[in-house]
Amino acid sequence: MNYQAKIYVTLKPSILDPQGRTVERALSHLNHENVGSVRIGKYIELNLSGEKAEVESQLKDIVENVLSNPIMEDARWELAEA
C-alpha cells in the first residue's frame, strides 16, 4: 500500500519565534495592524509504502528523530492512502 504523509512542525508556545516576530512587524508596517502572534513552522510531505502499522511506526521515528526537535518543537502528521 502507498501512503502520503503531511507533517506539520511548529515551535512550542514557550519558545520564542524571532522569524514569526519579524513577519509580524513587517505586516504591521504594511498596515496589517490586526495581525498578531505570528508563528513560523515547517510543512513536509513524504510518500511511503508498506503495511500501515509499519509505515506509522517509521513515520513516528522520522518525525521525532529527523524532522523535528521534540525539546523545542511540536509535530503532528496526517497519513492517507496515496
N, C-alpha and C positions, 0 to 999 in steps of 0.2 A: 504494500500500500504506500502511496505517496502523500506527503503532508506538507503544508506550508505553515510556518511559524511566524507570527508577528510578535516582536519583542519590544517592550517599552521600558526604558531605563531613565529614571529621574533621581535627582539628588534628594536625600531625605530632608524633610522640612526643617530640621535643626541645622543643616549645613548651609552656609552662605553660598549664594549663587551670583558671583560677580558678572558673569555673562548675562544672566537674566536681568540684573540691575542695570547694566549698560543698555540693553534693549529697552527697558522700561523708561530710562532717561531719554533715549532717542525718540521714543514715541511721544513723550511729553513735549519735547522740543518741536515736534511736528504737529502740535495742537491736538494730541490724543490724550488729554489730561485725565480722562475717565478710566484709563487702563492702569492696573496696578498688580502687584505681586506676580511679576513675570518670572517664570522658571523655565530653564532650557534643559532639554533632555536628548535622548537618542532613540531613534526608531530603526529597527533592524528586521529584515526579512530573511528567512532561511527556508530552503526546501530540504526535506529529509525523507528517507524511505525506510520501510521496515514495519515491524509489528508495533501497534500503537503503544503498548506498555514500554517497550524498549526505546521507542522514539521519545516518549515523555521523559523517561529516565535520562536519556542522553541530553535532551534539551535542558532539563534542570541543571545538569552538570555544566553544560556550555554556558548557560546564563549566569550561574553563580560563580564559576571559576574563570571564565574568559571574558565575557561581555560586560560584567558589572563588578563593582567593588561592594560587597554586602555591608561593609562598615559604613560607607558613605552614601550608597545608592539603594533605592528600591527598584525592583524589577518585576515585571509581570509579562505573561505571554498568552497568546491565543494560538491554538493549534486546530487546523481544519484540513480536511481531505483536499488534496490538490487535483 
